[in-house]
Amino acid sequence: MPKALTGDNAREVHYDFEATGAANAVDRLETLDLIRGIAVLGILAINISGFAGPAVGSASPGFAMHASHADEWGYAFGFLFFEGKMRALFAMLFGAGIALYCERMDAAGRDGDVLQVRRLAWLMLLGQLHYLLLWWGDILFVYATCGLAVLFVRRQPCAVLLGLAAGIALTAAIVNLTATLPLLRAEEAVRLGIATLAERHDVADRLAQYREAAAAQSQLYHAGFWNIAATKLQDDPFWLVTMTLHAWSEVIPLMLVGLVLQRKGLAEGAVPRRKLLTIGVAATGVGLAVTALALGWAWPRHFPPIAMYVMLGKGLMPAHFVTALGYGALVLAAAPALLRTGAGRRLVACGQMAFSNYIGTSLMMSALFFGWGFSLYGKVGAAEQWLFVLLGWSVMLAWSAPFLRRYRRGPLELVWRSLVEKRLLPNRRSLSI
């Protein structure tokens, strides 16, 4: 096995847990769980459009179904404050978690890298099951695959890691813009009525693809549970590989940044609160301002789908990253006070059970929208979707903390950890009388 994946050099880059003390380690974990809890709530705010269907509604709420003014307002709110930002925040946390797990295992005298490979391999399998049985937009497989790549370079100096992140992201943005700019211009030319025959043909062909996909999805997701799963397995068994090939150039840079931030001890109070507030306000302001400019262009045009797909992909990645960084800094600044509140404790519990909550919301929303449940697919506009988001948030906040008072980890966290450890781990807490 390559040296990069062994524990031989583990102590060259990890923090000394004995020197920092157990209390600091707990605080660090709770702070990360707090941010993770906010992120898993926020991810539902974006995934909901994919559950409600069709998928093109995630880019343009009025393309496949009528969108009222309220629907456009609802979509614009999610686009401004949640779209891309929560995904970026979660990816950075995942990168930090890769390093943190390896450090803890190495400090315990185990081979953190080998265990992490096993951990990510199981996550890939669980993600594939998640896709087949519940949710086409699974991120577990993507994150696990990208996490393996990050694991190979995690011991590199921070400057190298940040250079890799910037190089990958910049190259991907340039390639994506070069490939899509002609079609973007054609879409706008069609809107203005000045398009050439070739441009009208190219745009019509792409929009027809979107409509065909929306029709196929509507037919599929009004079917029964096993019919949906069998169709995915037969027609598109490698969809998650396709997703990974599309998303890796965004996910890996974010994970690398998260790894660097974890190494710098941001969650341990290494940065003064005043500085965190300054960074948080500045980064959030800049990121939201850029997003608002894009929104100001897209909204009067009723969210043209070709342009929106470009913006939701690589086009607004810098704004998403900066905003996510700002969100994280603001939460870190508020963490000492927030962790003492009931709301903060519930958010921490959500973060500790992020895996179970992520899959649990997929189960809940699939049951509400797909044919084997209440069959609401394609019937709920962007404004009404926020009611389902609030429902999901309420359930996650309501059950996580009480569950963790009786058990050490969430049900799916237990399954995952037990698979990695090759034994069923005890989970029930001993209750004092």
N, C-alpha and C positions, 0 to 999 in steps of 0.2 A: 504494500500500500504506500502511495506517495507520502513523503514526510509532511506535506501540508495537511494531511488528513490524520495524522497521528498526534498523540499527546506529548511527544518528545519536547516540543518547545512551548508547552502550554503556559508556563509561568513567565514567559518573556513579555507577554502583553496583558495578562489579566491583572485585576486589582487583588491585593492581598486581603482576603476576607478576614483573616485573623487580626490584621492590623486595623482595618476599618471597624471591626466589631459587628456582632450579630445584630444589634439594634439598627445600625445603619443599613445593613442588608435588608432587613424587614421594611424599613422606611422606603428604600429604593424600590423594592418589589411593589409596595402599596402605591407608590407614586406612578409607576408604570401601569399598574392595574387600573388606577384611576383614569389615566389617559386612554387605556385600552377600552375601558367601559364606555367612555364617551364616543370613541371611534366605532365600536360595534353598534351602538345606538344610531350613530350617524349613517353608517353603511346601509341600514334598512331604509333610510330616507331616500336613497338613490336606487337601491334594488327594487323598491316597490313598483316602479314603472315597468320593470321587466316581468315581475309576477303578474301585474294587472294586464299587461300585454296590449298590443304586440310589441316586439322588441324595438321597433323603430320609434315607438313612443318615448323611449329614453332619450332620443335625439330631437324629435319634433312632435309635440303633443297633438298637433292637428293634422298630421299626414295621413294616418290610417283611420282616424275617427274624428268626428266633429269636436272641436275644442272651443269652449266658451271663453269669454273674457276671464272668468274666474279660473278656468283651467290654465290659461296662459300665465296668470298671476301666480298660481300654485307652482307651475313648472319653473317660472323665473325665480321664485324664492329658493327652491331646491338647487337650481343651477348656480345661483350666486353664493349661497352659504355652504352647500354640502357637496355638490358634484365635483369629483376629483380630489377634494380636500381630505375627506375621510378615508378614501382609498390610499392617498399618499401618507396620511398619518398612520394608518394601519400597517402599511409596508415598512415604514421607518421603525415602528415598534417591533415588527417581525425580525428585521435585521438586528435590532438591539437584543431581542430575545435569543437569537442564535448565539451571539457572543456570550450573553449572560449564562445561558444553559451550559455552554462549554466550560466557562470559568468555574461554575459551581461543581460540575462533575470532576474537572481537573483538580480543584481544591480538595475534593473528597477522595482523591487518589485513583480516580477512574479515568478512562480515556474518553474525554468529552467529545472529540471529533467523531470517533467511531459510533458512539451513542447517538450523536446528532444525525449522522447518516441514517441510522436505523429509524430514528424519530421522523425524519423527513420522508423516508421511503414509505412508512406506514401512513403518513399524512397524504401522500400521493394516492395511495389505494383508497383511503377514506374519502378523498375528494372525488375520485372516480365514481364511487358508490353514491355520493351526494348528487353528482351530475345525473347519473342514470335513474335514480329513484325519486329525486325531488327537483333540483334547480339547475337549469342550463347555465347559469352565470357563476358557477362555483369558482372561488378563488383559492381554495386549499391546494389543489393540484398545481396551479400556477406558482403560488408562493413556495411550495415545497421544492419544485423544480428549480426555481430561481435561487432558493436558499442553498441548494447543493453547490451552485456556482459561487455564491458568496462565501461558502465555507472554505473553498479552496484558497481564497485570498484574504481571509479575515485577519491573518497575522501581519499583513503588510503595513508599513507606516501609514499614518493618517493621510499624509500628503498624497501618497500613491493611491489610496482608496478614493479620496475625493477627486483626484485626477481621472481615475477610471470612471467614476460616476459622471463627471462632467463630459468626458469624451464620448461615452456611450450615449448620454442624453442628447448632446449637441449633434452628433452624427445622425442619430435617429430622427431628430427634428428636421435636419436639412434634407435627408433622404425622403421623409414623408412629405414635406412641403414641395419638393421638386416633383414628386410623383403625382400629387393631387392638385397642384396649382392650375393646370389647364382645365380640369373639370370644375374647379371652383369658379374660375372666370366664366366658363360656359354657363354655369347655373345662374350667375348674376346677369349675364348677357341675355339669357332667356327671360328672366324677370323684367329686364328693361326693354325687351322686344327688339334687340339689335343682334341677336345670335345668328351665326351662319347656319347653313343646313347641317353641316357636320356637328356643330356644337349642339344643335337641337336634338340631333339623333343620339349623341353621347349621353346627354342629360336624360332624355326619355328612356334610354336603355337602362341607365342606372336606377331611375325611379321605378321602372317596371320590375327590376330585381327586388327592390324594397317591397313593392306591393305583393309580388309573388311570395316572398318570404313571410309577409304578414298574414296572407291568406293560408299558407301552409301551417303556420304556427297556430292560428285560430282553430283550424281543423284538428290539429294534434292535441292542443291543450283543453279541448272540450271532450276528449276521449277519456276512457277509464285509466286507472293507475297503471295496470300492467301493460295496456296498449301503448301508453306514453313511453314507459321504460323500454319496451321491446322495439319501438320505432327508433328511439335514440340508439339503442345497441345495434340495430340493423343498418340504419341509414347514416349515422354519424358517430361511430364509436370513438373516434379520435378527435372529437371537437375540442377537448381540453388541451390537446397538443397544439391545435390551431390557435387557441386562445393564448397559450404560452408563447408561441412564435410571434404573435402580435404584441403581447404585453411585456415581454422580458426587458426590452430596452427602456421601459419606464420603471418596472418593478425593481430590477437589480440596482440601478443608481439610487433609488430611494432606500433600499435595504442597506447599501453601503454607507449612506449618510447616517442612517439610524445606528449602524455599528460604530461609526466614528463618534457620534453624540454619546452613545453609551460608554465608550472608552474614555471620553473626556469627563465622565461623571456628572452629566447634567441632572440626572435624576437624584443625585446624592447631595444636592445643595452646593455644587462647586461654583455656580454662578449666583451672585447676590440677587435678591428679590427685585431690587430697583432696576437692575440691568435686565432681568428677565421681562419685567413689565415694559421697559423701553423697547426691547427686541420684539416682544409680542405685539405691542400696539403698532409699531412701525411695519413689521412683516405682514400682519393681518391687514393693515390699511392699504399697503401697496398691492398685496395679492387680490384683495377684494376690489380695489380700484381698477386693476387690469381686467378682472372678470366682469366688472360692471360696464367697462367700455365694450367688451365683446357682446354683452347682453344688450347694450344700447344699439349695437349694429344689428343683432339677430332678431330682436323682438319686433321692431316695426315691419320686418320681412316675414313675420310669423314663423320664425325658426326654420329656414331652408335646410332640408335634411342632409344634403351633401356637405354643406359648410359646417353644419352642426356636428356631424360625425368626425370631421377633421379637428374641430375645436375640442371635442370630448376625448379624442385620442391623444395626439401629440401636440396639437396646437396650443392648448392652454396649460401644458404640463409645467412650465416655469411658474405660472400664477398659482397653480394648485400646490406646488411644492412650497412656495413662499407663504401662502396662506396657512397650510398645514403646520409649517414651522412656527408661525405666529400663534396659531391655536395652541400648539404644544407648550410654547413658552408661557402663554397666559395661564394655562392650567397648572404648570409647574409653579408659577408665582402664587397662585391661589391655593395650591395643594396643602400647605401647613394648616390653613384655616378650614379648608373644605373637608379635609380628612377627619375633622372633629365634629362634623355635622352628620345628621342622619342621611341626608341626600348624598353626601360624599361617600358614606359607608356603603350605600346601595350601589353607587357607581363603581366603587372598588369591587364589590361582589359581582357585578355584571362583567367587569374586566377579568376577574378570576375565573369566571365561567364563560369566557368569550366563545370558546369552541361550541359548548352546549347551546349558548344563546344564538349563535350564528346558524347552526343547524336547526335549532328549535323554531326560529322565525321562518326558515325555509319550509318546515313542516306546516306551520300555522298558515302562512300565506299561500302555499300550494293547496291546502285544504279549502281555503276561501275562494281561490280564483280558478283552480283547475277543474276538469270535468268530473273527477272522482269525488269532489267535494261540493261546494256551493256553486261552481261553474260561473263565476263572475268575470271570467277572462274576456277582455275587450269591451266591458260594459261600464267601467269605472274611469272617469276622467281624472286629469292630473290634480284638480282641486280636491275631489273626494278621496283621492288616494292618501291624503294627509290624515284622514280619519283612521285608516288602517295602520299608518305609521304610529300614530298616538296609541293605538291598541297594542301594537307590538312593543313599543317602549314601556307601556304600563305593565305588561306581562313580565318583561325582562327585569324591570325594577322591583316588581312585586315578589317574584319567586326566588331570585338569586340569593339574597341575604338569608332568608329563612332556611333555604336548602343547605347553605354553607354553615349554618349554626349546628346542623346535625351531621354533616358530612365534610370531609377534608377537601374534596374537589368535586367538580361537576360530573355528571354521569358520563359524558363523552370524554372529558379529561381523564377520568378513571380508565376508560377503555383504551385510550391512546397510550397513557403512561404504562398500563399493564402490558400492552403489546410490546412496548419498547423494553420493558424490564423482563419480559418472558415469564411473568407470573401475575396472578391476580393480587393486587395490592389491597390492604385493608383500607376502608374508606369511612366507616362510621366513627364519629367522635365519641369518646367516653364521656358520658353525662354525669357530672357530679351531683350528688344528692344533698 
